[in-house]
Each structure stands twice: as structure tokens, then as C-alpha cells.
Amino acid sequence: MIEKLKIECGVNVTNVFSKMFSDIELSKDMEKEFQRSYGSEIAGITFSTEILTHGIWPTDEVPLCKIPAAMKSCSDRFKIFYTSKHAHRRLEWLLTHGQCEIRPLFTDK
């Protein structure tokens, strides 16, 4: 499929797509390794990440966003984990690209 894209779209476009596919696979591997180290839940939060190469994926301006303490704990742990593997890389959180599922707990009156 990549070879067909090279012919139709050119090498530059194909290199971007190739890097995107590579990011997806590397993210899956990094996620599995992180979950082996810390588990799939941290402080009651199911936490997952995707690592994207800067300049390859389209991004918007990153707004300032204050996240809850429990979520901050998750992101801090992941940052420590990630920087232990890649000391010279910078990790930037794109919170606007994430999702959150809230499960309310209703009690009797």
C-alpha cells in the first residue's frame, strides 16, 4: 500500500504516512510496557497514552488546561516512565485530543 502511495502522492507525503504508522505501533508497545510497570489503573483512573512525533501529526494551539490531581498523578508517572526511556525527548500533553469518561455514582437519599 505504501508503495502505491509513493507513486501516486510522492515520497514526501508517503514518508509522513509511514512515520504516522510507525508512531501508532511504537505507542502501542510503549503503552503495553507502561501498563506492565504500573498496571492499567492508577488511582482508580484507567490511563492510556499515544506518543506522536512533533511536526508529523496536525496539531492545534495547545490551550492552558488544569487537570485534576488524580489525572496529574497519572501523567506525572507516565512522564517519569517516558523520560527514563527517552532522556533527550520532550513530552507535551495535547489534552484537547484526549477523551474522558465520567461514571457517576448515585446513592439513595
Secondary structure in CASP SS format (residue, H / E / C, confidence):
PFRMAT SS
TARGET T0000
AUTHOR 0000-0000-0000
METHOD secondary structure of the structure
MODEL  1
M C 1.00
I H 1.00
E H 1.00
K H 1.00
L H 1.00
K H 1.00
I H 1.00
E H 1.00
C H 1.00
G C 1.00
V H 1.00
N H 1.00
V H 1.00
T H 1.00
N H 1.00
V H 1.00
F H 1.00
S H 1.00
K H 1.00
M H 1.00
F H 1.00
S H 1.00
D H 1.00
I H 1.00
E H 1.00
L H 1.00
S H 1.00
K H 1.00
D H 1.00
M H 1.00
E H 1.00
K H 1.00
E H 1.00
F H 1.00
Q H 1.00
R H 1.00
S H 1.00
Y H 1.00
G C 1.00
S C 1.00
E E 1.00
I E 1.00
A C 1.00
G C 1.00
I E 1.00
T E 1.00
F C 1.00
S C 1.00
T C 1.00
E C 1.00
I C 1.00
L C 1.00
T C 1.00
H C 1.00
G C 1.00
I C 1.00
W C 1.00
P C 1.00
T C 1.00
D C 1.00
E C 1.00
V C 1.00
P C 1.00
L C 1.00
C C 1.00
K C 1.00
I C 1.00
P C 1.00
A H 1.00
A H 1.00
M H 1.00
K H 1.00
S H 1.00
C H 1.00
S H 1.00
D H 1.00
R H 1.00
F H 1.00
K H 1.00
I H 1.00
F H 1.00
Y H 1.00
T H 1.00
S H 1.00
K H 1.00
H C 1.00
A C 1.00
H C 1.00
R C 1.00
R C 1.00
L C 1.00
E C 1.00
W C 1.00
L C 1.00
L H 1.00
T H 1.00
H H 1.00
G C 1.00
Q C 1.00
C C 1.00
E C 1.00
I C 1.00
R C 1.00
P C 1.00
L C 1.00
F C 1.00
T C 1.00
D C 1.00
K C 1.00
END
